[in-house]
Amino acid sequence: MLEHDYICDLCGRKVPTITKHHLIPKEHGGRDLSTAKLCIPCHKQIHALYTNKYLSTRLYTIDLLKDDEKIKKYLNFIRKHPGDTMITIKKSKRR
């Protein structure tokens, strides 16, 4: 078991550190709106795949994120790794 057990809202893994993801990015009016608790790799992956504008108009809930095809592929990958594994995330060339 990890030193601190947090659960990532996206991948569902137990992780040592959690970050706050604004479901509607702050620059698009989401400063005081809903947030999600995400592990670092999930948070980085979302922002590597999509612009803040796209996130604010199309992927503004955890359910919408989980239903996205690119995110589904990523989740299938990340769930195979322990929560304390740091994964290298690369920005999508299509972003």
Residue pairs with C-beta under 8 A, 6 or more apart in sequence:
1 14
2 14
2 15
2 16
2 83
2 84
3 16
4 16
4 17
5 14
5 15
5 16
6 14
6 15
6 16
6 17
6 18
6 37
6 39
7 13
7 14
7 15
7 37
8 15
8 18
8 37
8 38
8 39
8 42
8 83
9 36
9 37
9 38
9 62
10 36
10 38
10 39
10 42
10 46
10 62
10 65
10 66
10 71
10 75
11 39
11 41
11 42
11 75
11 78
11 79
12 79
13 39
13 78
13 79
13 81
13 82
13 83
14 83
15 39
15 40
15 83
15 84
16 83
16 84
17 39
17 40
18 37
18 38
18 39
19 37
19 38
19 39
19 40
19 43
20 35
20 36
20 37
20 38
21 35
21 36
21 37
21 38
21 43
21 46
22 30
22 31
22 33
22 34
22 35
23 30
23 33
23 34
23 35
23 36
23 55
23 60
23 61
23 62
24 30
24 33
24 34
24 55
24 56
24 60
25 52
25 55
25 56
27 52
28 52
28 53
28 56
29 56
30 56
34 61
36 62
38 46
39 83
40 86
41 78
41 86
41 87
41 89
42 74
42 78
44 89
45 71
45 74
45 78
45 89
46 55
46 59
46 65
46 71
48 89
48 90
48 91
48 92
48 95
49 70
49 71
49 74
49 92
49 95
50 58
50 59
50 95
51 95
58 64
59 65
59 68
59 71
65 71
66 72
66 75
70 92
78 87
81 87
